[in-house]
Amino acid sequence: MKKVLLVIAVAGFAFATPACKKCVTCKEVYPDGSSFTYPEKCGKKSEREAQETACSTAAAFYGGTCSCDKS
């Protein structure tokens, strides 16, 4: 009985954890051609979205563009 419970617990844990780490890397490109690449941000969805928002806001302020790659 203990082995069955152990197998069920391990299987439940395996399905409860994410299969891969989700990350985002954003890059601002300014009108003069220069750019700034943010460090890769991995973690919660809200943290990744905060970086995307920061990039978009800064790019709009300086008249540039922002692109974010998800991995």
Distance bins in CASP14 RR format, pairs under 12 A and 6 or more apart:
PFRMAT RR
TARGET T0000
AUTHOR 0000-0000-0000
RMODE 2
METHOD distances of the structure
MODEL  1
1 7 0 0 0 0 0 1 0 0 0 0 0
1 8 0 0 0 0 0 1 0 0 0 0 0
2 8 0 0 0 0 0 1 0 0 0 0 0
2 9 0 0 0 0 0 1 0 0 0 0 0
3 9 0 0 0 0 0 1 0 0 0 0 0
3 10 0 0 0 0 0 1 0 0 0 0 0
4 10 0 0 0 0 0 1 0 0 0 0 0
4 11 0 0 0 0 0 1 0 0 0 0 0
5 11 0 0 0 0 0 1 0 0 0 0 0
5 12 0 0 0 0 0 1 0 0 0 0 0
6 12 0 0 0 0 0 1 0 0 0 0 0
6 13 0 0 0 0 0 1 0 0 0 0 0
7 13 0 0 0 0 0 1 0 0 0 0 0
7 14 0 0 0 0 0 1 0 0 0 0 0
8 14 0 0 0 0 0 1 0 0 0 0 0
8 15 0 0 0 0 0 1 0 0 0 0 0
9 15 0 0 0 0 0 1 0 0 0 0 0
9 16 0 0 0 0 0 1 0 0 0 0 0
10 16 0 0 0 0 0 1 0 0 0 0 0
10 17 0 0 0 0 0 1 0 0 0 0 0
11 17 0 0 0 0 0 1 0 0 0 0 0
18 42 0 0 0 0 0 1 0 0 0 0 0
18 43 0 0 0 0 1 0 0 0 0 0 0
18 44 0 0 0 0 0 1 0 0 0 0 0
18 45 0 0 0 0 0 1 0 0 0 0 0
20 42 0 0 0 0 0 1 0 0 0 0 0
20 43 0 0 0 0 0 1 0 0 0 0 0
20 70 0 0 0 0 0 1 0 0 0 0 0
20 71 0 0 0 0 1 0 0 0 0 0 0
21 40 0 0 0 0 0 1 0 0 0 0 0
21 41 0 0 0 0 0 1 0 0 0 0 0
21 42 1 0 1 0 0 0 0 0 0 0 0
21 43 1 0 0 1 0 0 0 0 0 0 0
21 44 0 0 0 0 0 1 0 0 0 0 0
21 48 0 0 0 0 0 1 0 0 0 0 0
21 70 0 0 0 0 0 1 0 0 0 0 0
21 71 0 0 0 0 1 0 0 0 0 0 0
22 40 0 0 0 0 0 1 0 0 0 0 0
22 41 0 0 0 0 1 0 0 0 0 0 0
22 42 1 0 0 1 0 0 0 0 0 0 0
22 43 1 0 0 1 0 0 0 0 0 0 0
22 44 0 0 0 0 1 0 0 0 0 0 0
22 45 1 0 0 1 0 0 0 0 0 0 0
22 46 0 0 0 0 0 1 0 0 0 0 0
22 47 0 0 0 0 0 1 0 0 0 0 0
22 48 1 0 0 1 0 0 0 0 0 0 0
22 49 0 0 0 0 0 1 0 0 0 0 0
22 69 0 0 0 0 0 1 0 0 0 0 0
22 70 1 0 0 1 0 0 0 0 0 0 0
22 71 1 0 0 1 0 0 0 0 0 0 0
23 38 0 0 0 0 0 1 0 0 0 0 0
23 39 0 0 0 0 0 1 0 0 0 0 0
23 40 1 0 1 0 0 0 0 0 0 0 0
23 41 1 0 0 1 0 0 0 0 0 0 0
23 42 1 1 0 0 0 0 0 0 0 0 0
23 43 1 0 0 1 0 0 0 0 0 0 0
23 44 0 0 0 0 0 1 0 0 0 0 0
23 45 0 0 0 0 0 1 0 0 0 0 0
23 47 0 0 0 0 0 1 0 0 0 0 0
23 48 1 0 0 1 0 0 0 0 0 0 0
23 51 0 0 0 0 1 0 0 0 0 0 0
23 52 0 0 0 0 0 1 0 0 0 0 0
23 68 0 0 0 0 0 1 0 0 0 0 0
23 69 0 0 0 0 1 0 0 0 0 0 0
23 70 1 0 0 1 0 0 0 0 0 0 0
23 71 1 0 1 0 0 0 0 0 0 0 0
24 37 0 0 0 0 0 1 0 0 0 0 0
24 38 0 0 0 0 1 0 0 0 0 0 0
24 39 0 0 0 0 0 1 0 0 0 0 0
24 40 1 0 0 1 0 0 0 0 0 0 0
24 41 1 0 1 0 0 0 0 0 0 0 0
24 42 1 0 0 1 0 0 0 0 0 0 0
24 43 0 0 0 0 1 0 0 0 0 0 0
24 44 0 0 0 0 0 1 0 0 0 0 0
24 45 0 0 0 0 1 0 0 0 0 0 0
24 46 0 0 0 0 0 1 0 0 0 0 0
24 47 0 0 0 0 1 0 0 0 0 0 0
24 48 1 0 1 0 0 0 0 0 0 0 0
24 49 0 0 0 0 1 0 0 0 0 0 0
24 50 0 0 0 0 1 0 0 0 0 0 0
24 51 1 0 1 0 0 0 0 0 0 0 0
24 52 1 0 0 1 0 0 0 0 0 0 0
24 53 0 0 0 0 0 1 0 0 0 0 0
24 54 0 0 0 0 0 1 0 0 0 0 0
24 55 0 0 0 0 1 0 0 0 0 0 0
24 66 0 0 0 0 0 1 0 0 0 0 0
24 67 0 0 0 0 0 1 0 0 0 0 0
24 68 1 0 1 0 0 0 0 0 0 0 0
24 69 1 0 0 1 0 0 0 0 0 0 0
24 70 1 0 1 0 0 0 0 0 0 0 0
24 71 1 0 0 1 0 0 0 0 0 0 0
25 36 0 0 0 0 0 1 0 0 0 0 0
25 37 1 0 0 1 0 0 0 0 0 0 0
25 38 1 0 0 1 0 0 0 0 0 0 0
25 39 1 0 0 1 0 0 0 0 0 0 0
25 40 1 0 1 0 0 0 0 0 0 0 0
25 41 1 0 0 1 0 0 0 0 0 0 0
25 42 0 0 0 0 1 0 0 0 0 0 0
25 48 0 0 0 0 1 0 0 0 0 0 0
25 51 0 0 0 0 1 0 0 0 0 0 0
25 52 0 0 0 0 0 1 0 0 0 0 0
25 55 0 0 0 0 1 0 0 0 0 0 0
25 66 0 0 0 0 0 1 0 0 0 0 0
25 67 0 0 0 0 1 0 0 0 0 0 0
25 68 1 0 0 1 0 0 0 0 0 0 0
25 69 1 0 1 0 0 0 0 0 0 0 0
25 70 0 0 0 0 1 0 0 0 0 0 0
25 71 1 0 0 1 0 0 0 0 0 0 0
26 35 0 0 0 0 0 1 0 0 0 0 0
26 36 0 0 0 0 1 0 0 0 0 0 0
26 37 1 0 0 1 0 0 0 0 0 0 0
26 38 1 0 1 0 0 0 0 0 0 0 0
26 39 0 0 0 0 1 0 0 0 0 0 0
26 40 0 0 0 0 1 0 0 0 0 0 0
26 41 1 0 0 1 0 0 0 0 0 0 0
26 48 0 0 0 0 1 0 0 0 0 0 0
26 49 0 0 0 0 0 1 0 0 0 0 0
26 50 0 0 0 0 0 1 0 0 0 0 0
26 51 1 0 1 0 0 0 0 0 0 0 0
26 52 1 0 1 0 0 0 0 0 0 0 0
26 53 0 0 0 0 1 0 0 0 0 0 0
26 54 1 0 0 1 0 0 0 0 0 0 0
26 55 1 1 0 0 0 0 0 0 0 0 0
26 56 0 0 0 0 1 0 0 0 0 0 0
26 57 0 0 0 0 0 1 0 0 0 0 0
26 58 0 0 0 0 1 0 0 0 0 0 0
26 59 0 0 0 0 1 0 0 0 0 0 0
26 65 0 0 0 0 0 1 0 0 0 0 0
26 66 1 0 0 1 0 0 0 0 0 0 0
26 67 1 0 0 1 0 0 0 0 0 0 0
26 68 1 0 1 0 0 0 0 0 0 0 0
26 69 1 0 0 1 0 0 0 0 0 0 0
26 70 0 0 0 0 1 0 0 0 0 0 0
26 71 0 0 0 0 0 1 0 0 0 0 0
27 33 0 0 0 0 0 1 0 0 0 0 0
27 34 0 0 0 0 0 1 0 0 0 0 0
27 35 1 0 1 0 0 0 0 0 0 0 0
27 36 1 0 0 1 0 0 0 0 0 0 0
27 37 1 0 1 0 0 0 0 0 0 0 0
27 38 1 0 0 1 0 0 0 0 0 0 0
27 39 0 0 0 0 0 1 0 0 0 0 0
27 40 0 0 0 0 0 1 0 0 0 0 0
27 51 0 0 0 0 0 1 0 0 0 0 0
27 52 0 0 0 0 0 1 0 0 0 0 0
27 55 1 0 0 1 0 0 0 0 0 0 0
27 56 0 0 0 0 0 1 0 0 0 0 0
27 58 0 0 0 0 0 1 0 0 0 0 0
27 59 0 0 0 0 1 0 0 0 0 0 0
27 64 0 0 0 0 0 1 0 0 0 0 0
27 65 0 0 0 0 1 0 0 0 0 0 0
27 66 1 0 0 1 0 0 0 0 0 0 0
27 67 1 0 1 0 0 0 0 0 0 0 0
27 68 1 0 0 1 0 0 0 0 0 0 0
27 69 1 0 0 1 0 0 0 0 0 0 0
28 34 0 0 0 0 1 0 0 0 0 0 0
28 35 1 0 0 1 0 0 0 0 0 0 0
28 36 1 0 1 0 0 0 0 0 0 0 0
28 37 1 0 0 1 0 0 0 0 0 0 0
28 38 1 0 0 1 0 0 0 0 0 0 0
28 51 0 0 0 0 0 1 0 0 0 0 0
28 52 0 0 0 0 0 1 0 0 0 0 0
28 54 0 0 0 0 1 0 0 0 0 0 0
28 55 1 0 1 0 0 0 0 0 0 0 0
28 56 0 0 0 0 1 0 0 0 0 0 0
28 57 0 0 0 0 0 1 0 0 0 0 0
28 58 1 0 1 0 0 0 0 0 0 0 0
28 59 1 0 1 0 0 0 0 0 0 0 0
28 60 0 0 0 0 1 0 0 0 0 0 0
28 61 0 0 0 0 1 0 0 0 0 0 0
28 62 1 0 0 1 0 0 0 0 0 0 0
28 63 0 0 0 0 1 0 0 0 0 0 0
28 64 1 0 0 1 0 0 0 0 0 0 0
28 65 1 0 0 1 0 0 0 0 0 0 0
28 66 1 0 1 0 0 0 0 0 0 0 0
28 67 0 0 0 0 1 0 0 0 0 0 0
28 68 0 0 0 0 0 1 0 0 0 0 0
29 35 1 0 1 0 0 0 0 0 0 0 0
29 36 0 0 0 0 1 0 0 0 0 0 0
29 37 0 0 0 0 1 0 0 0 0 0 0
29 55 0 0 0 0 0 1 0 0 0 0 0
29 58 0 0 0 0 0 1 0 0 0 0 0
29 59 1 0 0 1 0 0 0 0 0 0 0
29 62 0 0 0 0 1 0 0 0 0 0 0
29 63 0 0 0 0 1 0 0 0 0 0 0
29 64 1 0 0 1 0 0 0 0 0 0 0
29 65 1 0 1 0 0 0 0 0 0 0 0
29 66 1 0 0 1 0 0 0 0 0 0 0
29 67 1 0 0 1 0 0 0 0 0 0 0
30 36 1 0 0 1 0 0 0 0 0 0 0
30 58 0 0 0 0 1 0 0 0 0 0 0
30 59 1 0 0 1 0 0 0 0 0 0 0
30 60 0 0 0 0 0 1 0 0 0 0 0
30 61 0 0 0 0 0 1 0 0 0 0 0
30 62 1 0 1 0 0 0 0 0 0 0 0
30 63 1 0 0 1 0 0 0 0 0 0 0
30 64 1 0 1 0 0 0 0 0 0 0 0
30 65 0 0 0 0 1 0 0 0 0 0 0
30 66 0 0 0 0 0 1 0 0 0 0 0
31 59 0 0 0 0 0 1 0 0 0 0 0
31 60 0 0 0 0 0 1 0 0 0 0 0
31 61 0 0 0 0 0 1 0 0 0 0 0
31 62 1 0 0 1 0 0 0 0 0 0 0
31 63 1 0 1 0 0 0 0 0 0 0 0
31 64 1 0 1 0 0 0 0 0 0 0 0
31 65 0 0 0 0 1 0 0 0 0 0 0
32 62 0 0 0 0 1 0 0 0 0 0 0
32 63 0 0 0 0 0 1 0 0 0 0 0
32 64 0 0 0 0 1 0 0 0 0 0 0
33 62 0 0 0 0 0 1 0 0 0 0 0
33 63 0 0 0 0 0 1 0 0 0 0 0
33 64 0 0 0 0 1 0 0 0 0 0 0
33 65 0 0 0 0 0 1 0 0 0 0 0
34 62 0 0 0 0 1 0 0 0 0 0 0
34 64 0 0 0 0 0 1 0 0 0 0 0
35 55 0 0 0 0 0 1 0 0 0 0 0
35 58 0 0 0 0 0 1 0 0 0 0 0
35 59 0 0 0 0 0 1 0 0 0 0 0
35 62 0 0 0 0 0 1 0 0 0 0 0
35 64 0 0 0 0 1 0 0 0 0 0 0
35 65 0 0 0 0 1 0 0 0 0 0 0
35 66 0 0 0 0 0 1 0 0 0 0 0
35 67 0 0 0 0 1 0 0 0 0 0 0
36 54 0 0 0 0 0 1 0 0 0 0 0
36 55 0 0 0 0 1 0 0 0 0 0 0
36 58 0 0 0 0 1 0 0 0 0 0 0
36 59 0 0 0 0 1 0 0 0 0 0 0
36 62 0 0 0 0 1 0 0 0 0 0 0
36 64 0 0 0 0 0 1 0 0 0 0 0
36 65 0 0 0 0 0 1 0 0 0 0 0
36 66 0 0 0 0 1 0 0 0 0 0 0
36 67 0 0 0 0 0 1 0 0 0 0 0
37 51 0 0 0 0 0 1 0 0 0 0 0
37 55 0 0 0 0 1 0 0 0 0 0 0
37 66 0 0 0 0 0 1 0 0 0 0 0
37 67 0 0 0 0 0 1 0 0 0 0 0
37 68 0 0 0 0 0 1 0 0 0 0 0
37 69 0 0 0 0 0 1 0 0 0 0 0
38 48 0 0 0 0 0 1 0 0 0 0 0
38 50 0 0 0 0 0 1 0 0 0 0 0
38 51 1 0 1 0 0 0 0 0 0 0 0
38 52 0 0 0 0 1 0 0 0 0 0 0
38 53 0 0 0 0 0 1 0 0 0 0 0
38 54 1 0 0 1 0 0 0 0 0 0 0
38 55 1 0 0 1 0 0 0 0 0 0 0
38 56 0 0 0 0 0 1 0 0 0 0 0
38 58 0 0 0 0 1 0 0 0 0 0 0
38 59 0 0 0 0 0 1 0 0 0 0 0
38 66 0 0 0 0 1 0 0 0 0 0 0
38 67 0 0 0 0 0 1 0 0 0 0 0
38 68 0 0 0 0 1 0 0 0 0 0 0
38 69 0 0 0 0 0 1 0 0 0 0 0
39 51 0 0 0 0 1 0 0 0 0 0 0
39 54 0 0 0 0 0 1 0 0 0 0 0
39 55 0 0 0 0 0 1 0 0 0 0 0
40 47 0 0 0 0 0 1 0 0 0 0 0
40 48 0 0 0 0 1 0 0 0 0 0 0
40 51 0 0 0 0 1 0 0 0 0 0 0
40 68 0 0 0 0 0 1 0 0 0 0 0
40 69 0 0 0 0 1 0 0 0 0 0 0
40 70 0 0 0 0 0 1 0 0 0 0 0
40 71 1 0 0 1 0 0 0 0 0 0 0
41 47 1 0 0 1 0 0 0 0 0 0 0
41 48 1 0 1 0 0 0 0 0 0 0 0
41 49 0 0 0 0 1 0 0 0 0 0 0
41 50 0 0 0 0 1 0 0 0 0 0 0
41 51 1 0 1 0 0 0 0 0 0 0 0
41 52 0 0 0 0 1 0 0 0 0 0 0
41 53 0 0 0 0 0 1 0 0 0 0 0
41 54 0 0 0 0 1 0 0 0 0 0 0
41 55 0 0 0 0 0 1 0 0 0 0 0
41 68 0 0 0 0 1 0 0 0 0 0 0
41 69 0 0 0 0 0 1 0 0 0 0 0
41 70 0 0 0 0 0 1 0 0 0 0 0
41 71 0 0 0 0 0 1 0 0 0 0 0
42 48 1 0 0 1 0 0 0 0 0 0 0
42 51 0 0 0 0 0 1 0 0 0 0 0
42 70 0 0 0 0 0 1 0 0 0 0 0
42 71 0 0 0 0 1 0 0 0 0 0 0
43 49 0 0 0 0 0 1 0 0 0 0 0
43 50 0 0 0 0 0 1 0 0 0 0 0
43 51 0 0 0 0 0 1 0 0 0 0 0
43 70 0 0 0 0 0 1 0 0 0 0 0
43 71 0 0 0 0 0 1 0 0 0 0 0
44 50 0 0 0 0 1 0 0 0 0 0 0
44 51 0 0 0 0 0 1 0 0 0 0 0
45 51 0 0 0 0 0 1 0 0 0 0 0
45 52 0 0 0 0 0 1 0 0 0 0 0
45 70 0 0 0 0 0 1 0 0 0 0 0
46 52 0 0 0 0 0 1 0 0 0 0 0
46 53 0 0 0 0 0 1 0 0 0 0 0
47 53 0 0 0 0 0 1 0 0 0 0 0
47 54 0 0 0 0 0 1 0 0 0 0 0
48 54 0 0 0 0 0 1 0 0 0 0 0
48 55 0 0 0 0 0 1 0 0 0 0 0
48 68 0 0 0 0 1 0 0 0 0 0 0
48 69 0 0 0 0 0 1 0 0 0 0 0
48 70 1 0 0 1 0 0 0 0 0 0 0
48 71 0 0 0 0 0 1 0 0 0 0 0
49 55 0 0 0 0 0 1 0 0 0 0 0
49 56 0 0 0 0 0 1 0 0 0 0 0
49 68 0 0 0 0 1 0 0 0 0 0 0
49 70 0 0 0 0 0 1 0 0 0 0 0
50 56 0 0 0 0 0 1 0 0 0 0 0
50 57 0 0 0 0 0 1 0 0 0 0 0
50 68 0 0 0 0 0 1 0 0 0 0 0
51 57 0 0 0 0 0 1 0 0 0 0 0
51 58 0 0 0 0 0 1 0 0 0 0 0
51 66 0 0 0 0 0 1 0 0 0 0 0
51 68 1 0 0 1 0 0 0 0 0 0 0
51 69 0 0 0 0 0 1 0 0 0 0 0
51 70 0 0 0 0 0 1 0 0 0 0 0
52 58 0 0 0 0 0 1 0 0 0 0 0
52 59 0 0 0 0 0 1 0 0 0 0 0
52 66 1 0 0 1 0 0 0 0 0 0 0
52 67 0 0 0 0 1 0 0 0 0 0 0
52 68 1 0 1 0 0 0 0 0 0 0 0
52 69 0 0 0 0 0 1 0 0 0 0 0
52 70 0 0 0 0 1 0 0 0 0 0 0
53 59 0 0 0 0 0 1 0 0 0 0 0
53 60 0 0 0 0 0 1 0 0 0 0 0
53 66 0 0 0 0 1 0 0 0 0 0 0
53 68 0 0 0 0 1 0 0 0 0 0 0
54 60 0 0 0 0 0 1 0 0 0 0 0
54 61 0 0 0 0 0 1 0 0 0 0 0
54 66 0 0 0 0 1 0 0 0 0 0 0
54 68 0 0 0 0 0 1 0 0 0 0 0
55 61 0 0 0 0 0 1 0 0 0 0 0
55 62 0 0 0 0 0 1 0 0 0 0 0
55 64 0 0 0 0 0 1 0 0 0 0 0
55 65 0 0 0 0 1 0 0 0 0 0 0
55 66 1 0 1 0 0 0 0 0 0 0 0
55 67 0 0 0 0 1 0 0 0 0 0 0
55 68 1 0 0 1 0 0 0 0 0 0 0
55 69 0 0 0 0 0 1 0 0 0 0 0
56 62 0 0 0 0 0 1 0 0 0 0 0
56 63 0 0 0 0 0 1 0 0 0 0 0
56 64 0 0 0 0 1 0 0 0 0 0 0
56 65 0 0 0 0 1 0 0 0 0 0 0
56 66 1 0 1 0 0 0 0 0 0 0 0
56 67 0 0 0 0 1 0 0 0 0 0 0
56 68 0 0 0 0 1 0 0 0 0 0 0
57 63 0 0 0 0 0 1 0 0 0 0 0
57 64 0 0 0 0 0 1 0 0 0 0 0
57 66 0 0 0 0 1 0 0 0 0 0 0
58 64 0 0 0 0 1 0 0 0 0 0 0
58 65 0 0 0 0 0 1 0 0 0 0 0
58 66 1 0 0 1 0 0 0 0 0 0 0
59 65 1 0 1 0 0 0 0 0 0 0 0
59 66 1 1 0 0 0 0 0 0 0 0 0
59 67 0 0 0 0 1 0 0 0 0 0 0
59 68 0 0 0 0 0 1 0 0 0 0 0
60 66 1 0 0 1 0 0 0 0 0 0 0
END
